Amino acid sequence: MDWGTLQAVLGGVNKHSTSIGKIWLTVLFIFRIMILVVAAEKVWGDEQDDFVCNTLQPGCRNVCYDHFFPISHIRLWALQLIFVSTPALLVAMHVAYTRHEKKRRFRNGEKIDIEEIKNEKIHIRGPLWWTYTSSIFFRIVFEAVFMYVFYYMYDGYQMPRLVKCEAWPCPNTVDCFVSRPTEKTTFTIFMLAVSGICMMLNLAELSYLVIKICMKESRKTT
Amino acid sequence: MGEWSFLGDFLEKVHKHSTVVGKVWLTVLFIFRMLVLGTAAESSWGDEQSDFMCDTQQPGCENVCYDKAFPISHVRFWVLQIIFVSTPSLVYMGHAMHTVRMEEKRKMKEAEIEARENKNGGDTYYQQKCSVAEKETKLSGWDEAGGQIILRGSLLNTYVYSILIRTAMEVAFIVGQYVLYGIFLETLYICQRAPCPHPVNCYVSRPTEKNVFIVFMLAVAVLSLFLSLAELYHLGWKKAKERCSRSYKASPSTAPGRLESAPQAERAQMYTPPPDFNQCLSSPNGKFISPFSNKMASQQNTANFATERVHGQEDAAGEGPFIKSSYVESPEVASECAAPAFPENYFNEKRRLSKASRASSKARSDDLSV
């Protein structure tokens, strides 16, 4: 999986984020994407090859693997990371639109310095504040949804060593053994913990933005 | 190594703003840990499960025995170790960038204030403030020319804490590896776990090659630990020595200027006094005619610089043999010009502190510019 493209896109968003947003982005890249690519993919690499069932019945192993692992953890994490990163693209698009508008006004003859438009630090106010806040809200929602999906699909966060399979064409209840269950449990809990941290960071950023705007409003009225 | 580029890019930035020992540590991390892990160790451990053979036909026995023998593979353990050991540096980097941003904001605010003052038609005296203030803000937190951060005050504390946490992580992972696997890998592993019907002989794949890499990675971890401790010693010892020599210099000294240097230096650390008025006038554009005599001030200035130079030489002599760093004393530059009315003993002030200086007023540089 080529995560470099995502890095290129999100790198641009980094410039217009708050400090907490920047920390979130760093945690995302180093503790999630990097761990996924460097470590987790290797751990789950042989998950079907080394899924062994105590039967000679052809097809039983395939069916049992498919029954117990409808979507592999790796693919679910990849989806989670993509969904969680996407709201940030909304912010990038909004900023690009604002810049485009300014350039259009410049071309229509208003006196705006074109260099300033390029290098201007965009402040999070007005409609951009709403875009930014809703992007954080959606991030939190996606994180929570995926954490629940993991829990629901795999009955908790621990990888079992032995699974008992009765799917057709297995002739009876068959013992099947999962490959590297302890290592998989370790990484599942690690990724869960980092998701939790990311969610905390998003909540902190949301409350920071809300409090800042409330204080600004109260200063205006007083 | 492409997979490590995420972390690599971040650490490149840290590399720029580290001390000499810090740079060596980062180089060791990049070359001896990341590169070796990515290229050599991965392929050595590639077939660890497929070639883990057990002396049984019982289906599932090999799986469970492999899981019992290797709860977490060495390679993944080292990946986690590298990431956790690098994380404190990222925290320091975050703090440094934050400091830089604050400095830039402060610079902009000062520029705005000056522009406003000039617009209000202030004295030409205040015009001097502009050029001097600009120079000072450049020296305070961010060296534009060198592009480096100055290790001082809270930033230095963050740096020291990051090294302490890094050391703790290093020790934790080395101990963890010993607890999990001991030092060497045995060829034979005897396994008794359901569904294996009885104790079963299992054979590890490529044990000798794995042992070579285990010993190598352990040695590099110990070397990194040693480098972190050396950096701590380097930073801590210098700081302690500075404090000792400063308090020692407070006792009898020959020149009259020296007598007041220590208590005033201590006092100066608590607040930043306005700079010497005559510094403002030293600018070549100064058309202002001073009503004050600056002969006494310049005489005491020469005494000050002499004292500071002696301190610097003593510090340089006390350095350890294997760590190269140079402490350069740079004369303090006035941050901004104050109003003409000074307290009586102002010209005896030895330390002219910058507005941004929070801790030591003494300039030092060890690969970080000051």
Chai-1 contact restraints between the chains, C-beta under 6 A:
chainA,res_idxA,chainB,res_idxB,connection_type,confidence,min_distance_angstrom,max_distance_angstrom,comment,restraint_id
A,F29,B,F6,contact,1.0,0.0,6.0,A-B,restraint_1
A,I30,B,F6,contact,1.0,0.0,6.0,A-B,restraint_2
A,I30,B,L7,contact,1.0,0.0,6.0,A-B,restraint_3
A,M34,B,F6,contact,1.0,0.0,6.0,A-B,restraint_4
A,M34,B,L7,contact,1.0,0.0,6.0,A-B,restraint_5
A,V37,B,E3,contact,1.0,0.0,6.0,A-B,restraint_6
A,V38,B,E3,contact,1.0,0.0,6.0,A-B,restraint_7
A,V38,B,V79,contact,1.0,0.0,6.0,A-B,restraint_8
A,A39,B,R76,contact,1.0,0.0,6.0,A-B,restraint_9
A,A39,B,V79,contact,1.0,0.0,6.0,A-B,restraint_10
A,D50,B,Q49,contact,1.0,0.0,6.0,A-B,restraint_11
A,V52,B,P59,contact,1.0,0.0,6.0,A-B,restraint_12
A,V52,B,G60,contact,1.0,0.0,6.0,A-B,restraint_13
A,V52,B,N63,contact,1.0,0.0,6.0,A-B,restraint_14
A,N54,B,P59,contact,1.0,0.0,6.0,A-B,restraint_15
A,N54,B,G60,contact,1.0,0.0,6.0,A-B,restraint_16
A,F177,B,G60,contact,1.0,0.0,6.0,A-B,restraint_17
A,F177,B,N63,contact,1.0,0.0,6.0,A-B,restraint_18
A,S179,B,N63,contact,1.0,0.0,6.0,A-B,restraint_19
A,R180,B,D67,contact,1.0,0.0,6.0,A-B,restraint_20
A,P181,B,D67,contact,1.0,0.0,6.0,A-B,restraint_21
A,T182,B,D67,contact,1.0,0.0,6.0,A-B,restraint_22
A,T182,B,P71,contact,1.0,0.0,6.0,A-B,restraint_23
A,E183,B,I72,contact,1.0,0.0,6.0,A-B,restraint_24
A,T186,B,I72,contact,1.0,0.0,6.0,A-B,restraint_25
